[in-house]
Amino acid sequence: MRSPVMQIAVGICLSMGVTAGIEGRSWSAFFGPASIGLFLAVLALSIGAMGSKHSGLRVTGLFVSLACLVVFAGAILNVGERLYLVNGKTYPHFLARNIGAASHATLDRLQLADCKGTGMEIYGKADHEWVIRCGFSWFGGHTYLSSTDPFGGMLGSQR
């Protein structure tokens, strides 16, 4: 890591992780910013390895850099999916499992079986479709499509 900008970026991310962990009094608050700092450190080391005199180190640096690129692209796609879930009028059917007409009992079953303690979010979409998400992101959670309002209109029109 010869670049001072990369060194500063890694240091800032790690210090934000330490600060968040201390203030939040939890390891989970620490690991978010710290994992970004670790990602940047690995990326900087792999870019440096690509300029090495040793061919094995250059190849390893190339593969690690490509892996970092794939992780970064996945993160961008995950953010795009989340924005589309929250703000879109519809939701792509291939990203969710269709469960038909979900009821309040279906929500209870999903909460116990698939959500397992994570939060559940429900979004009303056009054409009377409802997207049910266990967890926050598509990668770590489960997404379902319902053809009816799972609350049966108990909350009023929430579109």
N, C-alpha and C positions, 0 to 999 in steps of 0.2 A: 504494500500500500504506500506508494511513493507520493501520490497526489494528496496535498494538504486538504483539498476540498473533501475528498472521500474520507480522510481521517476525521475531519470535523463532523461530517455527516454521521459516521458510525458513532463517534463520541456523543453527539447530541441524542441519537436514538437510544443508546445505552443509558445515558443519564436520565432521559425521559422515562425509561423503563424503571430505573431505580426509584425515581421520584414518585411515579404512579404506584409502584409496589409499596412504598413506605406510606404514602397518603391513603391508599386503598386498603392497606394492611392485608394484602393478599398476593399470592404468587401469580394468579391469573391476570391481575392488573399489570404486573411486571412483564409478563411474557409477550404481550402485544408489541409494545415499542422495542423491547429487547430482540424479538425475532426479526424485526425490520432492520435493526442494527447488525444482527448476525448475517442476514441476507446480503446487506451492502458490503460487509467485510468479506464474505465468501466471493461475491462478485468481483470486488477489487483484487483479491488474491488470484482469482482465476484469470482476470485480464492481465495481471502482471505475469502470470505463468505462461501466457501465450507469447510473450516476448522473450522467453528463456532460450538459452543456447541448446538445451537438451530437448530432443524431439519428443521423448515420452512426457515430459512436463508440459510441452506445448500442446500435445494432443489431450492430455488431462485437463489443461486449462480451457481448451476449446469445448470439450464435452461439459464441463461444469458451467461454462458461460452459456452454452445452449440450454442446459437444464434451468439456469436462472431465467433465461428468456421465456421458457415454457411456463415457469411458475408465475412470472410477471404477466404474461398473456392470460393465464388462467385467472389471476386476480382482477385484471381489467374486465374480462368476460363476466366474472362473478358480480362486479359492481354494476355493469350494464344490465345484467339480469335482475338485480335487486331494484334498480331504478325503473325498469320496465314493469316489474311486479307491482310496485307501489303506484306508479303514475300512468301506466298504460290502460287503455280502454278495454283491451282483451289480454289474454295470456296464451302463449303457444301451447297447444295440446301435447306436443312431443316432449315438453319439459315437465309434465305432470302426469300423475296417474288418475284416470277418471274413476270416481267411486259412485257415479250415478247421483241419485237423490239423497243427499246426506241430511240426517236429522240431528237433533240434539244428542240422542243416544250414540250416533255415529261419532260425534265429536268426543264424547266421553270415552268411547272405545279407542279412538285414535290417540287421545291424550295418555291413556294407560299403556297401550301397546307400542306405538311408534314414537310419540313425543318424549316419553320417559323423563319427565321433569323439565324439559325445555319449554319455552313459551310457544303458544299457538297464535297465529295471526290469520285473520280471515278478511279477504278483500272482495268486494262486489265488483263485477265486471259487466260489460255490455252483454246483451242477449241473455240475461238472467243466469249468468255463470258466476260461480263463487270459487275463489282460489283459497285453499286452506294450506297454510305452511306451518310445519313443525320445525322450530329452530329459526335462525336468522337468515342463513344463506342456503343456496341451492346445493352446494357441495356438502355441507354438513347436516342438512335437514331433509325432510320429506315434504313433497308438494303434491297436493291432490286437487282435482277439479270436481265441483258439485254442480248439478243442474238446478238445485233449489237452494234457498236461503237456509243454512243449517240451523238458524235460530227461529225459523218459522215466523218471522216478522215480529218477534218479541221486542226487538230493539228499534223498530221503525225502519224507515228507508235510510240506509247508511251509505248510499252510493255517492 
